Structures are given as C-alpha cells and as structure tokens.
Amino acid sequence: MSVIQVRDLCKDYVMGTTVVRALRGVDLEIEEGEFVAIMGPSGSGKSTFMNMVGCLDRPSSGSYYLNGKEVSMFNDAELATVRNKDIGFVFQTFNLLPRTSALKNVELPLMYAGVKDRTTPAMAALERVGLRQRSDHKPNELSGGQQQRVAIARAIVNNPVIILGDEPTGNLDSRTSEEIMALFQELNRAGKTVIIVTHEQDIADHCKRIVRFRDGMIQSDERVESPVDAKEILARLPQTDQAAS
C-alpha cells in the first residue's frame, strides 16, 4: 500500500519579478514500511519536497495523497491535524523546549491532540528509545545523541504514519550518528515508514532506497540491496564517553 503518492507535484516561489520553480512535476510513491533517503545538492528541491510531504507547505499544483487522503486539498486546520497525528518530525537541531523535561517534551504532541493521560504513552516512547531513566532531565543535561533520542520519542509518541528526518544526524559525531541510524533502522524493522533528508552518502547507505533530486526533479531512484547495518558498525567502533545511552 502506498503511504505517500505524489503526482505532477510543482512548487513555485515568487521572488520580486522572478519565479523560482523549486519542484517541476515530481512523481513518486513510497510504500508502507520503506526506509527512504532523499538526497541532492543545495537548490535541488529536496527540502521543498520534504516540506510538501510534511504538510509544512502547499504545492502550487499537482496532488499529494498521504495514507489515501488527498492532503494537498486540506485547509490549514486539517493540515495541522495531519502534522500532529500522521507525521513524526525529527530535526537536525532537535527543536526541544530548553526549560522542559524530556518527558514534557515528548508529551507535547499528545497535548496538542487533546490526550488526557499523556504520561503513560510518553514514558513508553522514551523507553523505546532507551531514555526512560532520563525522563526528568532537561535538554542541557543531555548529550546531543540523547537529545535526538528524545526528539525521536516525541516523533513516535502519536504512532504516526511516517517519520520524517531532516538531516537528523547533522549535528552529531560519527558514533552517535550510527546510534541514531540504528534506532531508525529498529523503528523501520518494526514497521514504521521512515524518510530522511541527508547530504551524507554514508548516512543514506543505511536506507533501503535513495531518491536523488536535481533542478526540482527526481534525477534517480534506486533500491539498496544491502543497506549498512548501523549495529554492525557500532560493534566495530570504540566506546566513547559521549556515546548516547
């Protein structure tokens, strides 16, 4: 079943008297349970495409179906509901509330969804990423890898249809990046559809499919026969004091 289906997706930006065509008729389908890397140079359209997929922006033309719903036709309130319930976001800069505990950060999507008992599912999400024991810690009391794990827990707490990662390892060292990719792979093996934007080939090599953008169009779309297993890489790397736990 197609979780994401876009047809002839276009996005134009007007900058003064100039029209910038960021997306030029993109066609793409992503099936349930896939692990996809979106790559491309600056200005290729990959970030614009992710903004469309994440319902953060609207296409100029074309259609976008998410889990069978044509979200390209939704109003702002409907899009906000989709972003909260159907999509889990993981950002390069973590985007955690600095004065709030890990638990309260993870509870945020539940609060916006109107869930009354937020502690139980939020703690379960933290446990899933290995941070239950850090639930009362604030972001400045956590390592970069631990902060990203909190962000992933927040992304999965509402059981979204897809998880979108925007350069999710961009601010992390090599070992911690592997730990985060191991977590994404674990979530994918459990059935989650995971899509990440990355400019790093070694990160994309962990995915099962790599879609490359150039000049607002898809340049290539390839399946990866043997994705890199992050756990195997971690087993060969030396332990460090900064390793996420």
N, C-alpha and C positions, 0 to 999 in steps of 0.2 A: 504494500500500500504506500502511495506517495504521501509523505508528510508535508513536503514543500513542492509546489508546482508553479513555476512562473512561465508566462508566455508573452513574448514580444515586449519585455519589460524595458521601458525607457524612462530616463530621468534627465531633465534639462534644468540648468540653473541660469538665471538671467543676471549678468554682472554688468551693470551700466547698459551699454548698447550691444554687448556681446552675449551670445547664448552659448553656454558650455554644455555639451552633450556628454554627461557623465556615464550614462548607460544607453546603449544603442541596440535595443531589440534583443534582450537576453532571454534565452530559453533554457530552462534547467529543471530537472526533477531530482529530488532527494528522497530516498525510500526510508521507511521506518527502520531504525537500528543502524543506520550508516554512521561512519565517522569520517567527516569530510574536512579537508584543509582548503581554504580559499587563499590564493597567492596572487601576486602581481606587483609591479613597481608602483611607485607613487604616481597618482593620477590615472591608474589603470581602471578604476571603477569598483575595486573590490570593497572598499569601505562604504561606498554608496550602496552597493548591493546588500551588504550586511545591514545597513540602516533600513533598507526596504524589508528585508527578511525579518528584522527585529521590530517592525512596525514603528520605528522611530521617525520615519519619513514616508511620504506618499509618492508613488510613481507618477510621472507625467502622463504615461499611457501604458497600456498592457494590463495583464491580470496577474494576481498573486493569490494562490489558494494555500492556506495553512490548515492541515488536517481536514481538508474537504470544505473549508469555509473561505469564501472569496473576501479576504480581509482588505484587499485594495479598495473595496467599496464601503468600508466601515467608516462611521463618524468618529470623532475624537474620543468620545466616552467608550465606544465599543473597542477602539484600538487600545485604550488604557487597560481595559479588562483583559484583552488578549495578552498584552505585555506582562500583566501581573500573573495570570494563571497558566498561559500556554508556553511562555518563553522564559527561560532562566538565563540571566546575563552574567558573564564573568569578564571583568575589565582588567586592562594592564595595570591600572593604578589602584585596584581593589575596590575603591569607592565605598569604604566603610565609614560609618559615623564615628569620629575620633573619640568622643567622650562617652561612648556607649559600649557596653559589654558585648562580647562575641554573641552571647545568647540573644540579646536585644537586637543586634544587627540582623541575625538570622530570622527573627520574628517579624521583621518589617513587612515582607510580602504577605504574611498571614494577617497582619493588622490591616493592611490595605484591602485584603479580601474579606474582611469582616469576621474572621475566625475568632471565636471567644477563647478556646483553650489553645493557646499558642505555645506554651512551654513544652508540652509533650512532643509535638512534631519537630519543634526547633531543636530540642535536645537529641532527638533521633537523627536529625540531619547532621548535627555536629559529631555524633558518634560515628556516623557513616564515613566521615572524613577524618576520623581519628582524633578529634579535639574535644570530646566530651569533658575531659578534665580541665579544659581551658575556658569553659563557658563563661566564667565571671571576669575574664581578662579583657582589658581594653586593647584596641589596636596597637598602641605604643608599647604594650607589654608583650607583644607577639613578634616573632620573626616575619620576614617577608613571605616565606613559604606558608607559615601558619595563617597569616592574614589572607592569603589567597585561598587557603582551605576554608576559612570562614566564608569568604565570598562564594565559593562553590556550594557550601552548605546552604547559604541564602538562596542560591540559584535553583537548588533542587527541592527546597522545602515545600513548595506548592505542587510537586510532582508534574513539572511542565512537559509539554510535548517534545520540545527541543531545548538543548543547552547551546547558547552562543558564546563563544570566547573571542574577545577582541584583543589579540596579542597577549594572551593570558600568562605567558612566561617572559614577557619583555623586560620586566624589572627584576628578574630572578637570576641567581647564579646557575651554573650548569647542573650541579647535583639537584638543587631544589626544582629546577625546571623538569628534570626527569621524574621527580617525585610527583609533581603536578600532572605530568603526562601519564604517569602510572595510574593516578586517580581518575583521570578522564577515560583511560582505557578500561578501568574497572567498571565505571558507570556505563560505558558503551557495551561491555560484555553483559551487563545486567539488563540491557535492552534500550538504554537511552540513545536518542539521536543526538550526536554531538557535531557541531560545526565551529571551526576556529579560523580566524584570520591570522596569518603569520607571514613574516617575511623571511623566516629562518627555515631553510630546507631540512635541517636535521630535526626540527620540530614537526614539519609536515610529513616526514618519513614515518612518523608514528601512526599516521592516519591510514585509512583503508582506501581513500580516494583523494586525489588532488585536482582541484579545478583552478586553472590559471586565467587571470584576466589581463587584457591589454587593450588600451584605447576604447574602453567601455563595452568590450565584447569578450566572450569566452574564447581564449586562444587554444586551450587544450583541456581535456577532461580524461584523466587516466585512473585506472584502478591500480592499487598497490598490492602485489601478490603476497608479499611477506613484510607487513609493517614492522618497524622496530619495536621490540618489546621493552618498555621502559624498566620493568622489573629486572630483566636480564642485564641491562646497562647498569642499574643501581647496584647489582650484586658485584660488579667489577670495579665500581668506584670506591675510593677510600672514604671512610666515615669522616665527617667534619663537625665541628661544634655548632655550625649554623644549619645543619640538616634539620628539615621540618620533622616534627614528631607528632 
